[in-house]
Amino acid sequence: MTYRGAHRRFHAAVGLCAAILAGSFVFATGPASSDPGNLPAPLGQATNTGTGSLGCPNNASWKGFDNNGNPDNFGPVAVKIEDGGRVWVSDFRNSEQGSSTAGRVYSWPSVAAAQDCTTPDRELDGLNQPEGIEVDSSGNLFVADTGNSRILKFTKAKTDTFTTVGNGAATPAGNFALEISTKNGNADSFVRGLAIGNNRLWAADDNRNRVVAFDVLGANNNTTPDVVITDAVCHPKAVTFVGGKLFVANFPQGGCIGSIKRYDTLANNAAPAATFTIQNDHPIDLSGFGTTLVASSTDGGIAKFAGAPTSGSASAPLITSVGQKGKTGTYDLKAPTFGLDTISSDGNPTLIADSGNFRVVQADLTATTTAVTSSKNPSTVGDNVAFTATVTPASGGAKPTGTVQFKADGANLGPAVPLDANGTATTSTASLAKGTHTITAVYSGDANFNPSTGTLQQEVQGKGTSTSVTASKATPAAGDRVTFTATVAPASGTVTPTGTVQFNDNGTDLGGPVALTNGSATSPETTITQGAHTITATYSGDANFAASSGTLSFNAGAPTLAVDPSTVVAGRQTTLSGTRWGADETLQITLQSTPVSLGMVRTDSAGRFSTLVTIPAGFDPGPHQIIVTSNTQRATIGITVVAATTVTTRPTTGTLRVTGGPISTLTLAGTLTLALGFALLTAGRRRRYVVCQPATVIMQRLARHL
């Protein structure tokens, strides 16, 4: 997009330092005028001392490099800002000093990164007097290798691997994807400026007085021109598109008249629809945005067309001079001023290749703020959370462009995301671990707006869990040796939680944390004391799961015994029962004072039992104890033993006196008594006289007869 040939003698004569310097640029607005008003000076111009001093902050000394990697002067002739913000600058200074392959293209990741003499991060060398630069929407880089009468196409994959400045490694040989020759047989053509429009790459073919278009964007590689325009084209130095119209800068040499031509029809041999002029009629580069056209001149001036150059057939010089050489309050741009790129919403130049001062000047930028929002905060592990950055300018209605790099705790969340038309960018992730994360959105800045950064604290909670606790004995009793097991289950899904569990009994830790195995953890064995117990198992959580806890409560009173009846005849049985014993354990039953085993009994799963025990016959009468023991517990209960009842019979032999009488005699006496009573009763009923005598007399008389 620039011209250099007419000023070779000028460049060969100067041996000055070169640098990228930050600057500020404010443009006049309102009616057309030749006076730009008071414009702020750039931040640190090169000092023309001839010693290589650049006048950079902190005495930085970056400059261009020769073919051997040695520092040398910087001769910027074209600038280009990608949609993503990366800056490309072509430098033919070393080619002017006699090397045929020393021309270079430098690159910085952003406009902001190119400030203050910062060393570029990419270099393309081995070129011969490179001038025009363009980048298509696929990231392909096009370079006008002017001295070799060709255009080189480099894929984004290749430009991403270009090495840093000074090592001479990234030569074109074997690296370019396509070579477009513009020679006329063996004659050179000196292709200058490049532009993209109407889905084609357009080139200003200087020596052949034509503008040509190639179908080489994206994956296309057609090196034969699709469109050739020669009408009113005379030593063209630059081409650009504004409002869909093609503008061509003709330079006054070889009988040509300096002017800017507009072509509304993009076809072979199309005629211009309008002609525009600038001060001194030496247009050398063109750029624009929307419907605004900007041109640079070899006299160091920059013209911004105040009218509507995309329509009508006006030929008047509708310009506003905003950078003319020697004007007070301007940048003092030094002839020649070759390249400029304009991507600002108001059409003002963004970067200016101030070749005469061996620098690139940056326009003044508007401050911005960046705010970050989350689609879900707090979120849960595994949730897909969207983060949106909104970039807001401090003033004006224009929307920032450029990209936003999202970071989580300092690490990139994917690649940089371009801002949309509303100045927002969004990324999403489902990979954040549990915890609090610092989400940062870093806005790159663009040609009009300063970079800015916003942050957000994102809380990520673990997935829900539940923790249950069981004991090795269903009903632990005082004195039992017991372990407790915690089982941690996820609220959903099949992933098993990891981490540790801390057990405690009534607030006292039972050992240290125990690691989960297959979702379970078991406490150390502990002896249960008498009284109420609450066993708590606290799950720590892990990278995916939230903490939780569970409890188990029980009352570990002393084991109980009951006996029914409690007074038992020796030789007979009684029922012995008990509670609060260990589950499913065997108990030994003993009768004392003199120990006698009454057998064994097994408890049920609740630690209870009931059994019949037999008091041995002949066991001493009196109070005694039944003692029940397990491996860990012991209980007693009192019992009274009584002697069995004794029945006495008359012995058939021996000397003891026999009391009582024969049963047959007693039976006969009773029978007679009953008979006598019946007779008396009968006689009375017959009214006969009966002499009643005392019963004792009657009984005596009867006895004598027995």
Sequence and secondary structure as in RCSB ss.txt:
>XXXX:A:sequence
MTYRGAHRRFHAAVGLCAAILAGSFVFATGPASSDPGNLPAPLGQATNTGTGSLGCPNNASWKGFDNNGNPDNFG
PVAVKIEDGGRVWVSDFRNSEQGSSTAGRVYSWPSVAAAQDCTTPDRELDGLNQPEGIEVDSSGNLFVADTGNSR
ILKFTKAKTDTFTTVGNGAATPAGNFALEISTKNGNADSFVRGLAIGNNRLWAADDNRNRVVAFDVLGANNNTTP
DVVITDAVCHPKAVTFVGGKLFVANFPQGGCIGSIKRYDTLANNAAPAATFTIQNDHPIDLSGFGTTLVASSTDG
GIAKFAGAPTSGSASAPLITSVGQKGKTGTYDLKAPTFGLDTISSDGNPTLIADSGNFRVVQADLTATTTAVTSS
KNPSTVGDNVAFTATVTPASGGAKPTGTVQFKADGANLGPAVPLDANGTATTSTASLAKGTHTITAVYSGDANFN
PSTGTLQQEVQGKGTSTSVTASKATPAAGDRVTFTATVAPASGTVTPTGTVQFNDNGTDLGGPVALTNGSATSPE
TTITQGAHTITATYSGDANFAASSGTLSFNAGAPTLAVDPSTVVAGRQTTLSGTRWGADETLQITLQSTPVSLGM
VRTDSAGRFSTLVTIPAGFDPGPHQIIVTSNTQRATIGITVVAATTVTTRPTTGTLRVTGGPISTLTLAGTLTLA
LGFALLTAGRRRRYVVCQPATVIMQRLARHL
>XXXX:A:secstr
    GGGHHHHHH     EE         SS BS        SS     SSS    GGG    EE TTS EE   
EEEEEE TTS EEEEE HHHHTT SS EEEEEESSTGGGSTT   SEEEEEESSEEEEEE TT  EEEEEGGGTE
EEEE HHHHTT   TTS    STTT SEEEE  BTTB   EEEEEEETTEEEEEETTTTEEEEEE STT  EEEE
EEEE TT  SEEEEEEETTEEEEEE S TT   EEEEESS STT   SEEE  GGG EEEEEEETTEEEEEETTS
 EEE  S TTSS   S   EESS TT TTS    S    EE  STT   SEEEEGGGTEEEE   B EEEEEEES
SSSEETT  EEEEEEEEESSSS    SEEEEEETTEE SS EE  TTSEEEEEES   SEEEEEEEEE   SSB 
 EEEEEEEEEE B EEEEEEESSSS  TT EE EEEEEEESSSS    SEEEEEETTEE SS EE BTTEEE   
EE  SEEEEEEEEE   SSB  EEEEEEEEE   EEEEESSEEETT EEEEEEES  TT EEEEEEETTTEEEEE
EE  TTS EEEEEE  TT  SEEEEEEEE SS EEEEEEEEE         SSSSS   S  HHHHHHHHHHHHH
HHHHHHHHHHTT       HHHHHHHHHHT 
